[in-house]
Amino acid sequence: MTSSGTATHGVTTGGFDKTPGWLDWYDGPATPAFRLPAGAVDAHCHVFGPGGEFPYAPERKYTPCDASAAQLFALRDHLGFDRNVIVQATCHGADNSALVDALRRSEGRARGVATVRRDVTAEQLAELHAAGVRGVRFNFVKRLVDRVPTDSLEEIVAKIAPLGWHVVIYFEAEDLPELYDFFSAIPTDLVVDHMGRPDVTKDVDGPEFGLFLRFMRENPNVWTKVTCPERLSVTGPRALDGERDAYTDVVPFARRVVELFPDRVLWGTDWPHPNLKDHMPDDGLLVDHIPHIATTPERQRQLLVDNPHRLYWPEGE
Ligand SMILES: O=C(O)/C=C(\CC(=O)C(=O)O)C(=O)O
């Protein structure tokens, strides 16, 4: 532990010790073979701390390795992305200071998705908007958060809708049946993290993924991130050791969504990949997953450029 407040790879500062067994992000990623189109957006990534500067939330369920804005932007440049969408993670609770700091440092090249409580004020929302926040995240993954009552979430939606913001939802596939009606009633755009976390050992044409596809079909305001093959994959192969055709068991699921809803899909690295237990992917090789799920230049441009720009930079900056 250091008291300098400076993030060093593998270290969590400010008196915080990482969760035992924590896997740090991959240092020195490969240069992707896939050339990202101009203006490509990494539409799902996080900043963590540094803990010495931006303390982790008391109510957190895990303590990550620090992952600073400077380290995120270095990865952006190495991989060939133009912009980022930085998503507030539960280890920072509803304290969006690290996120806002990263957005301000990005010089307009990052937008944010924040976590707020029901008592958030119009002034606080205006400040977040000025920093570049364009959405709020509701997390329903039980290992990450205690459940927030839906009336409290409805109150938040009523406050953010006038700003033109959207809601990002994170849930497990097994919980969609219970949450389906609540989600369908949200009037803003809705972005589902990681395709609703399908169990990829099940049939892509089966009832579980079928329900998710029906959810998207019935609700034209619903978008999804075709992200996190490294989190969803059961059989790999892993994006490591030069493997540019990784996580083949996830490909049919992501490809199906891209084919059915090409103008409502987003892609992101999920750097620094919190809570992975099995391995940490090489982000350069993860980028090489993209052409396997978006198989033509047109689909790749929609996924990486047109769609995220429409949602996060609609004013065309
Ligand atoms: O990076 C992700 O999307 C996934 C996470 C962490 C997370 O979302 C959070 O803490 O808010 C996970 O599955 O542990």
The ligand as an SDF file (V2000), in Angstrom:
LIG
                    3D

 14 13  0  0  0  0  0  0  0  0999 V2000
  -18.0960   -4.2760  -15.4100 O   0  0  0  0  0  0  0  0  0  0  0  0
  -19.1940   -4.7990  -15.4040 C   0  0  0  0  0  0  0  0  0  0  0  0
  -19.9960   -4.4740  -16.2530 O   0  0  0  0  0  0  0  0  0  0  0  0
  -19.5090   -5.7840  -14.4680 C   0  0  0  0  0  0  0  0  0  0  0  0
  -19.3160   -5.8950  -13.1470 C   0  0  0  0  0  0  0  0  0  0  0  0
  -19.0680   -4.8590  -12.1640 C   0  0  0  0  0  0  0  0  0  0  0  0
  -20.0950   -3.8180  -12.1370 C   0  0  0  0  0  0  0  0  0  0  0  0
  -20.8290   -3.6500  -13.0650 O   0  0  0  0  0  0  0  0  0  0  0  0
  -20.2540   -2.9250  -10.9740 C   0  0  0  0  0  0  0  0  0  0  0  0
  -19.5950   -3.1050   -9.9560 O   0  0  0  0  0  0  0  0  0  0  0  0
  -21.0700   -2.0130  -11.0820 O   0  0  0  0  0  0  0  0  0  0  0  0
  -19.4370   -7.2670  -12.6810 C   0  0  0  0  0  0  0  0  0  0  0  0
  -20.0970   -8.0680  -13.3730 O   0  0  0  0  0  0  0  0  0  0  0  0
  -18.8980   -7.5750  -11.6260 O   0  0  0  0  0  0  0  0  0  0  0  0
  1  2  2  0
  2  3  1  0
  2  4  1  0
  4  5  2  0
  5  6  1  0
  5 12  1  0
  6  7  1  0
  7  8  2  0
  7  9  1  0
  9 10  2  0
  9 11  1  0
 12 13  2  0
 12 14  1  0
M  END
$$$$
